[in-house]
């Protein structure tokens, strides 16, 4: 057996430390604590020879121990929330059953639908770790508060806070409610928040205690006690924060290599400033889709990694087969920024797939027309006709009636009243209805709306497709979220071990440094059991 093949097997057995001896003829001998992998007869002299060491790296030893202990995890891996239930109960369940954690994508769903999934998950996975998403509702704070109250009602003890531009009353209420001191004077916080942010100014707010103004307001409303208010100033809004780089959906397209080190420094600054008894943890998201990117995240100090785009192509994702096929064909350049349904008026944008859909172009045209006109009637006839025939597929007045019924059904009469007196706002609501429905058309696979599919994803999906090409993970029907996760973690271990060897001056053959996807059972065997040699 040649050195390259032996070295590849050595790297694969990540849970076994290896001693390496370089012989005078340039060949390497590898040995573990138990027995040598390769010792050619009479090849090793008694005189000292260059000696190298390759430490074991178990999958469960990646990341931060405090983060894993806090959330009851075996592996430092989070399947991020994707709105409208794309991150389904099925996906959340499979992550929990495999020692990881997933967040149900509650954004955009009615409270009844969220509650239905809460009950399903609590019944099916019991005490295993899982969470629900809370997306900032800029135009509907009542819905945000109602969602928080629903979570508290059902003892949902972990949420993922996304798209927040400031701390809100509902977010502070969730974090503060129920905190107390035990007999040893430790502050116990029943409700945990994992925040997802791209901006330093927002991270500062999450690493700091709840704002005193919000605490005072909660006290005046009788929503928290004096003791809860007092203790709230000794805890951060979020114990865990995800530095979100160039991701799908809401994103600031931040480069991970500049964002993460700055966030690490900020975390350390706030730990020193507030002297929190429980350590703050920082994870990384955005663009993590290959073993190399996962290894880079952990190498930079990530407590955990969070994935999103790649999970949408997995069997557990609640999207139609056509969308999964499109995702599996995507390259890194097949994404674009488009106006967001939420926060449309202020120019918020989301990253979406542009391959196989006209949505980014059509959505951008709606926003440009909205900015340039005070009402729909002002728009030129050609554009109005195109909007009504191709996008709304109805007259504007009929589209408004459908939009009005939607808000009536959700009890949001404020939006209707505002639109009736403000033609520009009415235009915004109708345009937003197209943007909002487009993601549901993609989820449900409405064939006549295929060119309007809004598919949230980042360039990570292209990198993942490139890595999995020619393997069993190339096809979406073989992509299982937990198996994908294990491949990224296992691959990260191998990449880290190759870095150890390079740092010791060992030049690695090309065949030994590329890891290709493996099935779950083989990964677990290599991680824990006897060598497969």
PAKE-612726 format. One line per field, with one value per residue (C-alpha): residue number from 1; residue in three letters; x negated, y negated, z negated. Coordinates in steps of 0.5 Angstrom, whole numbers. Layout:
N
guza [NUM | ...]
fike [ALA | ...]
c1 [X | ...]
c2 [Y | ...]
c3 [Z | ...]
This chain:
533
guza [1 | 2 | 3 | 4 | 5 | 6 | 7 | 8 | 9 | 10 | 11 | 12 | 13 | 14 | 15 | 16 | 17 | 18 | 19 | 20 | 21 | 22 | 23 | 24 | 25 | 26 | 27 | 28 | 29 | 30 | 31 | 32 | 33 | 34 | 35 | 36 | 37 | 38 | 39 | 40 | 41 | 42 | 43 | 44 | 45 | 46 | 47 | 48 | 49 | 50 | 51 | 52 | 53 | 54 | 55 | 56 | 57 | 58 | 59 | 60 | 61 | 62 | 63 | 64 | 65 | 66 | 67 | 68 | 69 | 70 | 71 | 72 | 73 | 74 | 75 | 76 | 77 | 78 | 79 | 80 | 81 | 82 | 83 | 84 | 85 | 86 | 87 | 88 | 89 | 90 | 91 | 92 | 93 | 94 | 95 | 96 | 97 | 98 | 99 | 100 | 101 | 102 | 103 | 104 | 105 | 106 | 107 | 108 | 109 | 110 | 111 | 112 | 113 | 114 | 115 | 116 | 117 | 118 | 119 | 120 | 121 | 122 | 123 | 124 | 125 | 126 | 127 | 128 | 129 | 130 | 131 | 132 | 133 | 134 | 135 | 136 | 137 | 138 | 139 | 140 | 141 | 142 | 143 | 144 | 145 | 146 | 147 | 148 | 149 | 150 | 151 | 152 | 153 | 154 | 155 | 156 | 157 | 158 | 159 | 160 | 161 | 162 | 163 | 164 | 165 | 166 | 167 | 168 | 169 | 170 | 171 | 172 | 173 | 174 | 175 | 176 | 177 | 178 | 179 | 180 | 181 | 182 | 183 | 184 | 185 | 186 | 187 | 188 | 189 | 190 | 191 | 192 | 193 | 194 | 195 | 196 | 197 | 198 | 199 | 200 | 201 | 202 | 203 | 204 | 205 | 206 | 207 | 208 | 209 | 210 | 211 | 212 | 213 | 214 | 215 | 216 | 217 | 218 | 219 | 220 | 221 | 222 | 223 | 224 | 225 | 226 | 227 | 228 | 229 | 230 | 231 | 232 | 233 | 234 | 235 | 236 | 237 | 238 | 239 | 240 | 241 | 242 | 243 | 244 | 245 | 246 | 247 | 248 | 249 | 250 | 251 | 252 | 253 | 254 | 255 | 256 | 257 | 258 | 259 | 260 | 261 | 262 | 263 | 264 | 265 | 266 | 267 | 268 | 269 | 270 | 271 | 272 | 273 | 274 | 275 | 276 | 277 | 278 | 279 | 280 | 281 | 282 | 283 | 284 | 285 | 286 | 287 | 288 | 289 | 290 | 291 | 292 | 293 | 294 | 295 | 296 | 297 | 298 | 299 | 300 | 301 | 302 | 303 | 304 | 305 | 306 | 307 | 308 | 309 | 310 | 311 | 312 | 313 | 314 | 315 | 316 | 317 | 318 | 319 | 320 | 321 | 322 | 323 | 324 | 325 | 326 | 327 | 328 | 329 | 330 | 331 | 332 | 333 | 334 | 335 | 336 | 337 | 338 | 339 | 340 | 341 | 342 | 343 | 344 | 345 | 346 | 347 | 348 | 349 | 350 | 351 | 352 | 353 | 354 | 355 | 356 | 357 | 358 | 359 | 360 | 361 | 362 | 363 | 364 | 365 | 366 | 367 | 368 | 369 | 370 | 371 | 372 | 373 | 374 | 375 | 376 | 377 | 378 | 379 | 380 | 381 | 382 | 383 | 384 | 385 | 386 | 387 | 388 | 389 | 390 | 391 | 392 | 393 | 394 | 395 | 396 | 397 | 398 | 399 | 400 | 401 | 402 | 403 | 404 | 405 | 406 | 407 | 408 | 409 | 410 | 411 | 412 | 413 | 414 | 415 | 416 | 417 | 418 | 419 | 420 | 421 | 422 | 423 | 424 | 425 | 426 | 427 | 428 | 429 | 430 | 431 | 432 | 433 | 434 | 435 | 436 | 437 | 438 | 439 | 440 | 441 | 442 | 443 | 444 | 445 | 446 | 447 | 448 | 449 | 450 | 451 | 452 | 453 | 454 | 455 | 456 | 457 | 458 | 459 | 460 | 461 | 462 | 463 | 464 | 465 | 466 | 467 | 468 | 469 | 470 | 471 | 472 | 473 | 474 | 475 | 476 | 477 | 478 | 479 | 480 | 481 | 482 | 483 | 484 | 485 | 486 | 487 | 488 | 489 | 490 | 491 | 492 | 493 | 494 | 495 | 496 | 497 | 498 | 499 | 500 | 501 | 502 | 503 | 504 | 505 | 506 | 507 | 508 | 509 | 510 | 511 | 512 | 513 | 514 | 515 | 516 | 517 | 518 | 519 | 520 | 521 | 522 | 523 | 524 | 525 | 526 | 527 | 528 | 529 | 530 | 531 | 532 | 533]
fike [UNK | UNK | UNK | UNK | UNK | UNK | UNK | UNK | UNK | UNK | UNK | UNK | UNK | UNK | UNK | UNK | UNK | UNK | UNK | UNK | UNK | UNK | UNK | UNK | UNK | UNK | UNK | UNK | UNK | UNK | UNK | UNK | UNK | UNK | UNK | UNK | UNK | UNK | UNK | UNK | UNK | UNK | UNK | UNK | UNK | UNK | UNK | UNK | UNK | UNK | UNK | UNK | UNK | UNK | UNK | UNK | UNK | UNK | UNK | UNK | UNK | UNK | UNK | UNK | UNK | UNK | UNK | UNK | UNK | UNK | UNK | UNK | UNK | UNK | UNK | UNK | UNK | UNK | UNK | UNK | UNK | UNK | UNK | UNK | UNK | UNK | UNK | UNK | UNK | UNK | UNK | UNK | UNK | UNK | UNK | UNK | UNK | UNK | UNK | UNK | UNK | UNK | UNK | UNK | UNK | UNK | UNK | UNK | UNK | UNK | UNK | UNK | UNK | UNK | UNK | UNK | UNK | UNK | UNK | UNK | UNK | UNK | UNK | UNK | UNK | UNK | UNK | UNK | UNK | UNK | UNK | UNK | UNK | UNK | UNK | UNK | UNK | UNK | UNK | UNK | UNK | UNK | UNK | UNK | UNK | UNK | UNK | UNK | UNK | UNK | UNK | UNK | UNK | UNK | UNK | UNK | UNK | UNK | UNK | UNK | UNK | UNK | UNK | UNK | UNK | UNK | UNK | UNK | UNK | UNK | UNK | UNK | UNK | UNK | UNK | UNK | UNK | UNK | UNK | UNK | UNK | UNK | UNK | UNK | UNK | UNK | UNK | UNK | UNK | UNK | UNK | UNK | UNK | UNK | UNK | UNK | UNK | UNK | UNK | UNK | UNK | UNK | UNK | UNK | UNK | UNK | UNK | UNK | UNK | UNK | UNK | UNK | UNK | UNK | UNK | UNK | UNK | UNK | UNK | UNK | UNK | UNK | UNK | UNK | UNK | UNK | UNK | UNK | UNK | UNK | UNK | UNK | UNK | UNK | UNK | UNK | UNK | UNK | UNK | UNK | UNK | UNK | UNK | UNK | UNK | UNK | UNK | UNK | UNK | UNK | UNK | UNK | UNK | UNK | UNK | UNK | UNK | UNK | UNK | UNK | UNK | UNK | UNK | UNK | UNK | UNK | UNK | UNK | UNK | UNK | UNK | UNK | UNK | UNK | UNK | UNK | UNK | UNK | UNK | UNK | UNK | UNK | UNK | UNK | UNK | UNK | UNK | UNK | UNK | UNK | UNK | UNK | UNK | UNK | UNK | UNK | UNK | UNK | UNK | UNK | UNK | UNK | UNK | UNK | UNK | UNK | UNK | UNK | UNK | UNK | UNK | UNK | UNK | UNK | UNK | UNK | UNK | UNK | UNK | UNK | UNK | UNK | UNK | UNK | UNK | UNK | UNK | UNK | UNK | UNK | UNK | UNK | UNK | UNK | UNK | UNK | UNK | UNK | UNK | UNK | UNK | UNK | UNK | UNK | UNK | UNK | UNK | UNK | UNK | UNK | UNK | UNK | UNK | UNK | UNK | UNK | UNK | UNK | UNK | UNK | UNK | UNK | UNK | UNK | UNK | UNK | UNK | UNK | UNK | UNK | UNK | UNK | UNK | UNK | UNK | UNK | UNK | UNK | UNK | UNK | UNK | UNK | UNK | UNK | UNK | UNK | UNK | UNK | UNK | UNK | UNK | UNK | UNK | UNK | UNK | UNK | UNK | UNK | UNK | UNK | UNK | UNK | UNK | UNK | UNK | UNK | UNK | UNK | UNK | UNK | UNK | UNK | UNK | UNK | UNK | UNK | UNK | UNK | UNK | UNK | UNK | UNK | UNK | UNK | UNK | UNK | UNK | UNK | UNK | UNK | UNK | UNK | UNK | UNK | UNK | UNK | UNK | UNK | UNK | UNK | UNK | UNK | UNK | UNK | UNK | UNK | UNK | UNK | UNK | UNK | UNK | UNK | UNK | UNK | UNK | UNK | UNK | UNK | UNK | UNK | UNK | UNK | UNK | UNK | UNK | UNK | UNK | UNK | UNK | UNK | UNK | UNK | UNK | UNK | UNK | UNK | UNK | UNK | UNK | UNK | UNK | UNK | UNK | UNK | UNK | UNK | UNK | UNK | UNK | UNK | UNK | UNK | UNK | UNK | UNK | UNK | UNK | UNK | UNK | UNK | UNK | UNK | UNK | UNK | UNK | UNK | UNK | UNK | UNK | UNK | UNK | UNK | UNK | UNK | UNK | UNK | UNK | UNK | UNK | UNK | UNK | UNK | UNK | UNK | UNK | UNK | UNK | UNK | UNK | UNK | UNK | UNK | UNK]
c1 [0 | -3 | -4 | 1 | 7 | 5 | 4 | 11 | 14 | 10 | 14 | 21 | 20 | 21 | 22 | 15 | 8 | 3 | -5 | -9 | -16 | -20 | -25 | -31 | -29 | -23 | -18 | -13 | -11 | -5 | -3 | 3 | 3 | 5 | 1 | -3 | 1 | -5 | -12 | -16 | -20 | -27 | -25 | -26 | -33 | -34 | -37 | -33 | -28 | -24 | -18 | -11 | -4 | 3 | 8 | 15 | 21 | 28 | 34 | 37 | 30 | 31 | 34 | 35 | 37 | 41 | 46 | 47 | 48 | 53 | 57 | 56 | 53 | 48 | 45 | 44 | 49 | 55 | 60 | 63 | 70 | 73 | 79 | 86 | 85 | 79 | 75 | 81 | 82 | 80 | 73 | 73 | 74 | 69 | 64 | 66 | 65 | 58 | 55 | 56 | 61 | 66 | 71 | 78 | 79 | 85 | 84 | 90 | 94 | 101 | 101 | 105 | 100 | 95 | 98 | 100 | 93 | 91 | 96 | 93 | 86 | 87 | 91 | 86 | 79 | 80 | 74 | 70 | 67 | 71 | 73 | 78 | 76 | 78 | 77 | 78 | 85 | 83 | 90 | 94 | 91 | 98 | 96 | 89 | 92 | 97 | 92 | 88 | 94 | 95 | 88 | 89 | 95 | 93 | 86 | 82 | 75 | 71 | 72 | 68 | 68 | 68 | 68 | 68 | 66 | 67 | 69 | 77 | 81 | 83 | 76 | 75 | 81 | 79 | 72 | 74 | 80 | 79 | 72 | 70 | 64 | 63 | 60 | 53 | 55 | 54 | 59 | 63 | 66 | 71 | 72 | 66 | 65 | 60 | 59 | 58 | 54 | 50 | 49 | 44 | 49 | 54 | 50 | 48 | 55 | 56 | 49 | 52 | 57 | 64 | 65 | 68 | 73 | 76 | 75 | 79 | 85 | 86 | 86 | 91 | 95 | 95 | 92 | 86 | 84 | 79 | 75 | 75 | 73 | 67 | 64 | 65 | 59 | 54 | 56 | 55 | 61 | 58 | 53 | 51 | 50 | 49 | 45 | 49 | 45 | 47 | 53 | 60 | 66 | 65 | 57 | 52 | 48 | 42 | 36 | 35 | 27 | 28 | 35 | 33 | 26 | 30 | 36 | 31 | 27 | 34 | 36 | 30 | 31 | 38 | 35 | 30 | 35 | 41 | 37 | 43 | 42 | 44 | 40 | 42 | 42 | 41 | 43 | 42 | 47 | 47 | 43 | 42 | 43 | 36 | 32 | 27 | 31 | 34 | 27 | 25 | 31 | 29 | 21 | 23 | 27 | 34 | 38 | 42 | 44 | 51 | 53 | 59 | 59 | 56 | 62 | 67 | 65 | 66 | 72 | 74 | 75 | 82 | 82 | 84 | 80 | 79 | 75 | 71 | 69 | 67 | 63 | 59 | 57 | 55 | 48 | 45 | 47 | 54 | 57 | 59 | 62 | 69 | 74 | 77 | 84 | 83 | 80 | 81 | 82 | 76 | 72 | 70 | 68 | 67 | 62 | 66 | 65 | 65 | 64 | 71 | 75 | 76 | 78 | 72 | 73 | 80 | 80 | 74 | 79 | 85 | 80 | 77 | 84 | 87 | 81 | 82 | 90 | 95 | 100 | 101 | 106 | 99 | 95 | 95 | 100 | 95 | 92 | 99 | 101 | 95 | 96 | 104 | 103 | 96 | 95 | 102 | 106 | 112 | 114 | 111 | 117 | 119 | 112 | 113 | 119 | 116 | 110 | 116 | 119 | 112 | 111 | 119 | 118 | 112 | 115 | 110 | 115 | 110 | 107 | 113 | 115 | 108 | 108 | 115 | 113 | 106 | 106 | 98 | 99 | 105 | 100 | 94 | 99 | 101 | 94 | 92 | 98 | 95 | 88 | 91 | 95 | 89 | 85 | 92 | 92 | 85 | 87 | 93 | 91 | 96 | 94 | 97 | 93 | 86 | 83 | 85 | 82 | 79 | 73 | 69 | 62 | 55 | 48 | 47 | 52 | 47 | 41 | 45 | 47 | 40 | 37 | 43 | 43 | 42 | 43 | 50 | 51 | 52 | 59 | 64 | 68 | 61 | 60 | 62 | 61 | 57 | 53 | 51 | 49 | 45 | 41 | 39 | 37 | 33 | 30 | 28 | 24 | 21 | 19 | 17 | 12 | 9 | 8 | 4 | -1 | -2 | -4 | -9 | -12 | -9 | -7 | -1 | 1 | 7 | 11 | 11 | 13 | 20 | 26 | 32 | 39 | 40 | 46 | 48 | 46 | 39 | 38 | 40 | 36 | 30 | 31 | 32 | 31 | 25 | 21 | 24 | 17]
c2 [0 | -7 | -13 | -17 | -12 | -10 | -18 | -18 | -13 | -16 | -23 | -19 | -16 | -23 | -20 | -17 | -21 | -19 | -19 | -20 | -18 | -21 | -16 | -17 | -15 | -20 | -15 | -16 | -11 | -12 | -9 | -10 | -9 | -1 | 1 | -2 | -3 | -2 | 0 | 3 | 9 | 6 | -1 | -5 | -6 | -6 | -13 | -19 | -21 | -27 | -26 | -29 | -29 | -29 | -30 | -27 | -31 | -28 | -31 | -33 | -36 | -42 | -49 | -51 | -46 | -52 | -53 | -45 | -44 | -50 | -47 | -40 | -38 | -33 | -37 | -45 | -45 | -49 | -48 | -56 | -58 | -59 | -63 | -60 | -53 | -51 | -49 | -44 | -40 | -34 | -38 | -40 | -33 | -30 | -35 | -34 | -26 | -27 | -31 | -38 | -43 | -46 | -52 | -52 | -57 | -61 | -67 | -69 | -64 | -65 | -64 | -58 | -55 | -56 | -53 | -47 | -46 | -47 | -42 | -37 | -38 | -38 | -31 | -28 | -30 | -31 | -34 | -34 | -41 | -45 | -52 | -57 | -63 | -70 | -75 | -82 | -85 | -92 | -94 | -89 | -90 | -87 | -80 | -80 | -80 | -75 | -70 | -71 | -70 | -64 | -61 | -63 | -59 | -53 | -53 | -54 | -56 | -58 | -62 | -65 | -72 | -75 | -81 | -86 | -93 | -94 | -91 | -91 | -90 | -83 | -81 | -84 | -81 | -74 | -74 | -77 | -73 | -68 | -69 | -68 | -67 | -60 | -58 | -59 | -66 | -64 | -67 | -62 | -65 | -60 | -63 | -63 | -67 | -66 | -72 | -72 | -79 | -82 | -89 | -91 | -96 | -91 | -86 | -91 | -91 | -83 | -83 | -88 | -87 | -89 | -97 | -100 | -104 | -97 | -94 | -100 | -100 | -92 | -94 | -99 | -94 | -89 | -84 | -83 | -83 | -88 | -82 | -80 | -87 | -88 | -81 | -83 | -88 | -82 | -78 | -80 | -80 | -74 | -69 | -66 | -70 | -68 | -73 | -72 | -73 | -73 | -69 | -67 | -71 | -78 | -79 | -85 | -81 | -82 | -78 | -73 | -74 | -81 | -80 | -75 | -77 | -84 | -80 | -76 | -82 | -85 | -79 | -79 | -87 | -86 | -80 | -84 | -90 | -86 | -80 | -76 | -69 | -65 | -66 | -69 | -65 | -67 | -62 | -63 | -63 | -65 | -61 | -55 | -49 | -45 | -42 | -48 | -53 | -49 | -48 | -56 | -58 | -53 | -55 | -63 | -61 | -59 | -56 | -53 | -54 | -55 | -53 | -55 | -55 | -48 | -45 | -48 | -43 | -37 | -32 | -35 | -42 | -44 | -46 | -43 | -38 | -43 | -48 | -43 | -41 | -48 | -49 | -43 | -46 | -53 | -56 | -61 | -66 | -64 | -69 | -76 | -81 | -83 | -87 | -84 | -83 | -85 | -92 | -94 | -101 | -102 | -98 | -92 | -87 | -79 | -74 | -70 | -65 | -68 | -61 | -59 | -65 | -72 | -74 | -78 | -82 | -83 | -85 | -90 | -93 | -94 | -97 | -102 | -104 | -105 | -109 | -114 | -114 | -117 | -112 | -106 | -111 | -115 | -109 | -109 | -105 | -100 | -98 | -98 | -93 | -89 | -89 | -87 | -82 | -78 | -80 | -81 | -77 | -81 | -89 | -93 | -94 | -87 | -85 | -91 | -87 | -81 | -84 | -88 | -81 | -78 | -84 | -83 | -76 | -77 | -82 | -88 | -94 | -99 | -97 | -98 | -104 | -107 | -105 | -107 | -114 | -114 | -111 | -110 | -106 | -102 | -101 | -98 | -93 | -91 | -90 | -87 | -82 | -79 | -79 | -75 | -70 | -69 | -65 | -61 | -59 | -56 | -52 | -49 | -49 | -53 | -51 | -57 | -61 | -58 | -64 | -68 | -63 | -67 | -62 | -65 | -62 | -65 | -63 | -57 | -53 | -53 | -51 | -45 | -43 | -44 | -39 | -34 | -33 | -26 | -23 | -21 | -28 | -31 | -29 | -32 | -26 | -24 | -30 | -29 | -35 | -31 | -27 | -33 | -36 | -30 | -31 | -38 | -37 | -31 | -34 | -40 | -35 | -32 | -39 | -41 | -35 | -37 | -44 | -41 | -37 | -43 | -47 | -41 | -42 | -36 | -36 | -33 | -29 | -32 | -25 | -26 | -33 | -32 | -30 | -27 | -26 | -19 | -16 | -17 | -10 | -10 | -17 | -15 | -9 | -13 | -18 | -13 | -5 | -1 | -3 | 0 | 2]
c3 [0 | 2 | -3 | 1 | 0 | -8 | -9 | -6 | -11 | -17 | -16 | -15 | -22 | -25 | -32 | -33 | -34 | -29 | -30 | -24 | -22 | -16 | -14 | -10 | -4 | -4 | -6 | -12 | -17 | -21 | -28 | -32 | -40 | -38 | -32 | -26 | -20 | -16 | -18 | -12 | -14 | -17 | -15 | -21 | -24 | -31 | -30 | -31 | -25 | -24 | -28 | -27 | -31 | -28 | -34 | -34 | -32 | -34 | -31 | -38 | -40 | -34 | -37 | -44 | -49 | -53 | -47 | -46 | -54 | -54 | -49 | -50 | -43 | -41 | -35 | -34 | -28 | -27 | -22 | -21 | -20 | -13 | -13 | -11 | -14 | -9 | -15 | -17 | -23 | -20 | -19 | -26 | -28 | -24 | -27 | -34 | -33 | -31 | -36 | -33 | -33 | -28 | -28 | -25 | -20 | -23 | -19 | -15 | -18 | -22 | -29 | -28 | -24 | -28 | -34 | -30 | -29 | -36 | -39 | -33 | -35 | -43 | -42 | -37 | -40 | -47 | -51 | -45 | -43 | -38 | -37 | -33 | -29 | -31 | -25 | -27 | -24 | -23 | -21 | -25 | -33 | -35 | -31 | -34 | -41 | -40 | -37 | -43 | -48 | -44 | -45 | -52 | -53 | -50 | -54 | -47 | -51 | -45 | -39 | -33 | -33 | -26 | -22 | -28 | -27 | -34 | -41 | -41 | -47 | -45 | -44 | -51 | -54 | -52 | -54 | -61 | -63 | -68 | -70 | -77 | -82 | -85 | -92 | -90 | -87 | -80 | -75 | -71 | -65 | -62 | -55 | -51 | -44 | -39 | -35 | -27 | -25 | -20 | -23 | -29 | -32 | -32 | -35 | -41 | -43 | -43 | -47 | -52 | -57 | -55 | -55 | -61 | -57 | -55 | -62 | -65 | -60 | -61 | -69 | -68 | -63 | -69 | -64 | -69 | -76 | -80 | -81 | -74 | -72 | -77 | -74 | -67 | -68 | -69 | -63 | -55 | -51 | -47 | -50 | -43 | -37 | -30 | -25 | -19 | -12 | -5 | -6 | -3 | -4 | -9 | -8 | -8 | -4 | -9 | -7 | -13 | -13 | -15 | -19 | -24 | -27 | -28 | -32 | -36 | -38 | -40 | -44 | -48 | -49 | -52 | -56 | -59 | -60 | -64 | -67 | -65 | -69 | -63 | -57 | -50 | -44 | -37 | -31 | -24 | -18 | -11 | -5 | -9 | -5 | -4 | -9 | -8 | -9 | -16 | -18 | -17 | -21 | -27 | -26 | -26 | -33 | -31 | -37 | -32 | -25 | -22 | -15 | -11 | -3 | -3 | -7 | -3 | 3 | -3 | -3 | -9 | -7 | -6 | 2 | 8 | 12 | 18 | 13 | 10 | 17 | 19 | 13 | 15 | 21 | 19 | 19 | 15 | 19 | 20 | 14 | 14 | 9 | 10 | 6 | -1 | -2 | -9 | -10 | -2 | -3 | -6 | -1 | -5 | 0 | 0 | 4 | 8 | 14 | 21 | 25 | 28 | 25 | 27 | 20 | 18 | 25 | 24 | 16 | 18 | 23 | 18 | 13 | 18 | 20 | 13 | 11 | 17 | 17 | 11 | 14 | 18 | 23 | 25 | 28 | 35 | 39 | 42 | 35 | 31 | 37 | 36 | 28 | 29 | 34 | 32 | 25 | 21 | 26 | 25 | 25 | 20 | 16 | 16 | 13 | 8 | 6 | 5 | 1 | -3 | -5 | -7 | -12 | -15 | -16 | -20 | -24 | -22 | -20 | -21 | -15 | -11 | -14 | -12 | -5 | -4 | -6 | -2 | 5 | 5 | -1 | 2 | 8 | 3 | 0 | 7 | 9 | 3 | 4 | 10 | 7 | 1 | 5 | 10 | 4 | 3 | 10 | 10 | 4 | 6 | 14 | 17 | 25 | 28 | 23 | 24 | 27 | 21 | 16 | 10 | 8 | 2 | 3 | 3 | 6 | 2 | 6 | 12 | 8 | 5 | 11 | 14 | 8 | 9 | 16 | 18 | 11 | 8 | 5 | 12 | 13 | 8 | 7 | 3 | -1 | -8 | -13 | -18 | -13 | -10 | -17 | -19 | -12 | -13 | -20 | -19 | -13 | -17 | -22 | -16 | -13 | -20 | -21 | -14 | -16 | -22 | -17 | -13 | -19 | -20 | -14 | -10 | -3 | -2 | 4 | 8 | 7 | 0 | -1 | 2 | -2 | 2 | -1 | -5 | -8 | -15 | -18 | -15 | -18 | -25 | -24 | -22 | -28 | -34 | -32 | -30 | -24 | -17 | -15]
